[in-house]
């Protein structure tokens, strides 16, 4: 029997983006198959009638629904979709203990639980449900599309393949047996210390203070997560980050194994100048190569855009294309 945990949810508007007058907003909760209750913001088009197409949104990895995912969800509600932006298990306002943990199977289940929830809403057409994942949750969205046939359309934005980064390092510079062995030694030594101490070491969010010689993409992260532009007290990236030992499951997993078997539509969006662009290019190539279902797959590269530009730059995020894509495939 499903049991829902009672969560303490903020009732005030505490997003990093302004509230729209074109969409209604309310807090909702739903439970996943691991028994964890998730918190979400639901956005409904003003004066909406009948059964609507619906979209579940999450990400970036280590963010909260008051940041990018909420902006995407509210913007698409303005364009006629019922949307939910949810906090993943163990983070934000969602349940789950210990805090700041994650695992790829739980991540996928969270997206599927959002689809469960949307599928039974009186004002949602269960045959017209899509998902959007941003950054690391773009990877989890694509992974979910591999398994959940109820999803008719998937959009990934500025996608991170978290398993590739965990196993190979940035730009695949640590793609060797010895490098992975050293990472395993460090993570497993920390597991012992965590158990001895009775607590879990946090990896830290975005570095602060920012070193002058930090890579450009770290400076971009700082400009979003550590400034009024995007800072939120419930965001892991804005504060103490994930637990160190969360890396273990990603190091031992490879996402997208069955991506070429995704029959539903997929739109992958990435910035041309994003340090992470190689991840979308690689995942897209693997998805369409020798696939019978490549016809409804698309890779859209935004000229001049960086990774974090697609977090909140509404002048750069291709919402017109996302809207058109969703309307085409959620009909």
C-alpha positions in Angstrom: 0.0 0.0 0.0 1.3 3.5 -0.9 2.0 5.7 2.0 2.6 9.4 1.6 4.8 11.3 4.0 3.6 14.7 5.2 6.1 17.3 4.0 6.6 20.8 5.2 6.2 23.0 2.2 6.8 26.6 1.8 3.7 28.5 1.0 5.2 31.8 -0.1 6.6 32.5 -3.6 10.3 31.8 -3.1 11.4 31.2 -6.7 14.4 32.9 -8.3 12.1 34.0 -11.1 9.0 36.2 -11.0 5.5 34.8 -10.8 3.6 34.8 -14.0 0.1 36.3 -14.3 -0.6 33.8 -17.1 -0.5 30.6 -15.0 -1.9 29.4 -11.8 0.4 27.8 -9.3 0.0 25.4 -6.4 2.1 22.9 -4.4 1.5 19.2 -4.9 3.0 16.0 -3.6 3.2 12.4 -5.0 4.9 9.2 -3.9 7.4 7.1 -5.8 7.8 3.3 -5.8 10.5 3.6 -3.1 8.0 5.1 -0.8 9.5 8.6 -1.0 7.2 11.5 -1.2 8.2 14.1 -3.7 7.3 17.8 -3.6 6.4 19.7 -6.7 5.1 22.9 -8.1 2.2 22.6 -10.4 1.6 25.3 -13.0 -1.8 25.4 -14.9 -2.6 27.8 -17.8 -5.0 30.5 -16.7 -8.6 29.8 -17.7 -7.6 26.3 -18.9 -10.5 23.9 -19.7 -10.7 20.2 -20.4 -7.9 17.7 -20.4 -4.5 19.2 -21.1 -1.2 17.9 -22.3 1.2 17.7 -19.4 4.9 17.9 -18.8 7.1 16.9 -15.8 10.3 18.9 -15.4 13.4 18.5 -13.2 17.0 19.6 -13.0 19.7 20.8 -13.1 21.5 18.1 -11.1 21.8 19.5 -7.5 19.3 22.3 -8.1 15.8 22.7 -6.7 12.4 23.4 -8.3 12.6 27.0 -7.4 15.4 27.4 -9.9 15.6 26.4 -13.6 13.0 23.6 -13.6 10.4 25.9 -12.2 11.1 28.6 -14.8 10.8 26.0 -17.6 7.5 24.6 -16.1 5.9 28.1 -15.6 6.9 29.2 -19.1 5.4 26.1 -20.7 2.2 26.5 -18.6 1.9 30.0 -20.1 2.0 28.2 -23.5 -0.9 25.9 -22.7 0.6 22.9 -20.9 -0.1 21.7 -17.4 3.3 21.2 -15.8 5.0 20.1 -12.6 8.5 20.9 -11.5 9.6 18.5 -8.8 12.4 18.2 -6.3 14.2 14.8 -6.7 14.3 12.3 -3.8 16.5 13.4 -0.8 16.6 17.0 -2.0 14.8 20.3 -1.7 11.3 19.9 -0.2 11.0 16.3 -1.1 11.3 13.4 1.4 13.9 10.8 1.7 16.7 10.2 4.2 19.6 10.6 4.4 19.6 13.9 2.7 21.6 14.9 -0.4 21.8 11.3 -1.7 20.8 10.0 -5.1 21.1 6.9 -7.3 20.3 6.6 -11.0 17.5 4.1 -10.4 15.9 6.4 -7.9 16.3 9.3 -10.3 14.5 7.5 -13.1 11.8 6.4 -10.6 11.2 10.0 -9.6 10.5 10.9 -13.3 8.2 7.9 -13.6 6.4 8.8 -10.4 5.8 12.3 -11.8 4.2 10.6 -14.9 2.2 8.3 -12.5 0.8 11.5 -10.8 0.1 13.3 -14.0 -1.6 10.3 -15.6 -4.4 10.3 -13.0 -5.2 14.0 -12.8 -8.7 14.9 -13.9 -7.4 17.8 -16.0 -4.7 15.9 -17.8 -4.9 13.7 -20.9 -2.8 10.7 -20.0 -2.0 10.0 -23.6 -0.3 13.4 -23.9 2.5 13.4 -21.3 6.1 14.6 -21.9 9.2 15.2 -19.7 12.0 17.8 -19.7 15.3 17.3 -18.0 17.9 20.0 -17.5 21.7 19.4 -17.1 22.2 16.1 -15.2 18.5 15.6 -15.1 18.5 15.8 -18.9 20.5 12.5 -18.8 18.0 11.0 -16.3 15.1 12.2 -18.6 16.6 10.4 -21.5 17.2 7.3 -19.4 13.6 7.4 -18.3 12.4 7.6 -21.9 14.3 4.3 -22.5 11.9 2.5 -20.2 8.6 4.5 -19.8 6.4 4.1 -22.9 3.8 6.5 -21.4 6.1 9.3 -22.2 5.3 10.6 -25.7 8.0 13.3 -25.9 11.3 14.1 -24.1 13.3 17.3 -24.1 16.8 17.4 -22.7 18.4 20.8 -22.2 22.2 21.4 -21.7 22.4 17.7 -20.8 25.0 16.1 -18.6 25.7 12.3 -18.9 26.5 12.0 -15.2 27.6 8.4 -15.6 30.2 9.4 -18.3 31.5 12.2 -16.1 31.7 9.9 -13.0 33.5 7.1 -14.9 35.7 9.1 -17.3 36.1 12.6 -15.7 35.5 15.8 -17.6 36.2 15.6 -21.3 37.0 11.9 -20.8 40.4 12.9 -19.4 40.3 10.2 -16.7 39.1 7.4 -18.9 41.5 4.7 -17.8 41.4 1.7 -15.4 43.9 3.3 -13.1 42.1 6.6 -12.8 38.9 4.8 -12.0 40.6 2.6 -9.5 42.0 5.7 -7.7 38.5 7.2 -7.6 37.1 4.0 -6.2 39.8 3.9 -3.5 38.9 7.5 -2.5 35.1 7.0 -2.4 35.3 3.7 -0.5 37.7 5.1 2.0 35.2 7.9 2.6 32.4 5.3 3.1 34.4 3.8 6.0 34.9 7.3 7.5 31.2 8.1 7.1 30.2 5.0 8.9 32.7 5.6 11.7 31.5 9.2 12.1 27.8 8.4 11.8 27.4 11.1 9.2 27.9 11.7 5.5 30.6 14.0 4.2 29.2 16.5 1.7 31.2 17.3 -1.4 30.4 21.0 -1.4 28.4 22.9 -3.9 29.8 25.4 -6.4 33.2 26.5 -5.2 33.1 29.7 -3.1 35.2 31.9 -3.0 35.8 31.6 -6.7 39.5 31.1 -7.6 40.8 33.5 -10.2 42.1 30.7 -12.3 38.8 28.7 -12.2 37.7 27.1 -15.5 35.2 29.3 -17.4 32.4 26.9 -16.8 33.0 26.9 -13.1 32.7 30.7 -13.3 29.5 30.3 -15.1 28.2 28.0 -12.4 29.2 30.5 -9.7 27.4 33.3 -11.6 24.2 31.3 -11.4 24.2 29.4 -8.2 26.1 31.8 -5.9 24.6 35.1 -6.9 21.1 36.5 -6.6 20.5 35.4 -10.2 20.0 31.8 -9.1 21.0 31.3 -5.4 18.4 29.3 -3.4 18.8 28.1 0.2 17.4 24.6 -0.7 19.7 24.1 -3.7 22.6 21.7 -3.1 24.7 23.4 -5.7 24.2 26.8 -4.0 25.2 25.3 -0.6 26.9 22.1 0.6 26.5 19.9 -2.4 25.8 16.1 -2.6 27.3 13.5 -0.3 30.6 12.3 -1.5 29.5 8.7 -1.7 26.8 9.3 -4.3 29.5 9.0 -6.9 29.7 5.3 -6.4 26.5 4.3 -8.2 27.2 6.6 -11.1 30.7 5.2 -11.5 29.2 1.7 -11.7 26.4 2.5 -14.1 26.2 3.5 -17.8 23.2 5.5 -18.9 21.5 5.2 -22.3 22.2 1.5 -22.9 18.9 1.1 -24.8 18.5 4.7 -26.1 18.4 3.5 -29.7 15.2 1.6 -28.8 13.3 4.8 -27.7 10.3 5.0 -30.0 8.9 8.3 -28.7 10.2 11.7 -29.8 13.3 13.2 -28.3 14.7 16.8 -28.7 18.1 17.4 -27.3 19.2 21.1 -26.9 22.6 22.3 -26.1 24.7 25.4 -26.3 27.5 25.6 -28.9 30.0 27.0 -26.4 28.9 24.7 -23.4 31.8 22.7 -22.0 29.2 19.8 -21.8 28.1 20.0 -25.4 30.1 16.8 -26.2 27.8 14.8 -24.0 24.6 15.7 -26.0 26.5 15.2 -29.3 27.7 11.7 -28.1 24.4 10.6 -26.6 22.5 11.8 -29.7 24.9 9.9 -32.1 24.5 6.7 -30.0 20.7 7.1 -29.9 20.2 7.4 -33.7 23.0 5.2 -35.0 21.5 2.0 -36.5 18.1 2.9 -34.9 14.8 2.2 -36.6 13.4 5.2 -34.7 15.8 8.0 -35.6 13.1 9.9 -37.6 11.6 11.7 -34.5 15.0 12.5 -32.9 16.6 15.9 -33.1 19.7 17.6 -31.8 19.5 21.4 -31.6 22.7 23.4 -31.1 22.2 27.0 -29.9 24.9 29.2 -31.5 27.1 31.0 -28.9 25.3 29.7 -25.9 27.1 28.4 -22.8 25.9 25.6 -20.4 24.2 27.9 -17.9 22.7 30.1 -20.5 20.1 27.4 -20.9 19.3 27.5 -17.2 17.5 30.9 -17.2 18.3 33.0 -20.3 14.8 33.3 -21.7 16.2 35.2 -24.6 18.4 32.1 -25.5 16.3 29.1 -24.4 14.4 28.0 -27.5 11.0 27.9 -25.9 9.3 28.4 -29.2 10.9 25.2 -30.5 10.2 23.3 -27.3 6.5 24.4 -27.5 6.2 23.4 -31.1 7.9 20.0 -30.5 5.7 19.2 -27.5 2.5 20.3 -29.4 3.5 18.1 -32.3 4.1 15.0 -30.3 1.5 15.5 -27.5 -1.5 15.6 -29.7 
